[in-house]
Amino acid sequence: MSNENGQTLMELIVVILISVLVIGALVFATIASLRNAQFAKNQAQATKLAQEGIERVRVGRDRNQPITISDTPVSSWNGYGSLCTGTTDIKTDSIWCYQINGNCGDSTLASPTFCYFNVDNQGRLTNLTAASFIPSRAEDIPPFHRAIILSDDAVTFASLKTVTAVVRWTDFSGPHESRLTTILRKI
């Protein structure tokens, strides 16, 4: 009888199969970890952009910056020498004079809709549209899109405005959104 040393073909196939499974699991874990790290980075950046948007609105309120809302005689946060006149030919009124309804002055839209705005670094607000989703003209900060939602209610509209910053982005797993909300008081 001969005494042969070495491995059989079956043993070699088992070793290769186990090696492939271990390497595949390591590659999968590495890819998942990189994706999670990228998502966490994007989420943190989106939250910072939302915070910045809210702060810009706060600065605009404090500096009485202009507000552009179509078909509404609003000129700024506190108006320019007017006490809620309601005239549509001269934009002088304060935003505190009006309840911001869901349609942003567009009576043809069905609820629920939101009043989306862009806000610049000086705090000036420009109405984008009334829609149930963030509009395509939202501020573009690749890969993010930021818009501001102003809202209030029929009881407290003259003293409180709700400001929501919405930041959206899309990555490998689909669309994501970061929202921050604060309430601004009339000063």
Secondary structure, 3 states (H helix, E strand, C coil): CCCCCCCCHHHHHHHHHHHHHHHHHHHHHHHHHHHHHHHHHHHHHHHHHHHHHHHHHHHHHHHCCEEECCCCCEEECCCCCCCCCCCCCCCCEEHHHCCCCCCCCCCCCCCCCEEEEEECCCCCEEEEEEECCCCCCCEEECCEEEEEEEECCCCCCCCEEEEEEEEEEEECCEEEEEEEEEEEECC
